[in-house]
Amino acid sequence: MDIPRPSEQGLPHRTQDDAAQVPVTRFVSGPQSRMRELWMSFRALREMIAGFRHLHFVGPCVTIFGSARFPENHPYYEQARHIAREVAKAGFTVMTGGGPGIMEAANRGARDVGGHSVGCNIVLPMEQNPNPYLDKFVDFRYFFIRKLMLAKYSYAFIAMPGGFGTLDELFEIATLVQTRKVEEFPIILAGVEFWTPMLDFLRNTMVQSGTISVADVDRFIVTDDAEEIATIIADVASKRFGLQKTPTKPRWWLLESRPW
């Protein structure tokens, strides 16, 4: 029995001359030099340690995410300010990315009621400067270290309307909780009208496709009630994590001092 050749099956038959004309694929060089990568590792480690030292005594925090683009007269700005007031009155330090917009509103709300306010500012080419309502701020070069600090010291997370950065931070926290890399801290979506289309997409597309479960969506607490938000956070912090209002003492031999 004769076996048909590729050309007889309707497939192109390549001759030696054709093969000689095929361009050679050249792969780009990926890694940096070993010395450059070692230097970046040292710089990242130094930034991480500096963040730990600066933020060690800021107390239990609630991190508020949100857009830097909302002006002072925007309804979401005032909403973030009101929520931060209630969170600060509940005894928590308000932590943000330290910039303008929603971040400024949250830090300002904490300042309104004599609460503590912290910012983890990212150094950007467009020079995002820390807002004037911070009791303490730390500058970061690397986004991944900044996000680590925003998560490490917080017992709840509030996402106000925002852009790519807000979604990045929100879904990173959701992923950490989903995979049980962190405890089930409250994740609150404030700005119901803004978040509703996203929640519809999660339920109607992602859940239906099987990429996430219903429990992953139900984990989000959706409300615009500032008093309710503060109550939920305080209740979870005391009952689930046993938080008490006993400040941690600095160690003089580590050259530590209180930030407040």
Helices and strands as residue ranges (DSSP letters): G 6-9, H 16-21, H 34-55, E 61-65, H 75-89, E 93-96, H 102-112, E 117-122, E 136-140, H 143-152, E 154-159, H 164-178, E 187-189, H 192-201, I 202-207, H 208-209, H 214-218, E 220-222, H 226-239, G 252-254
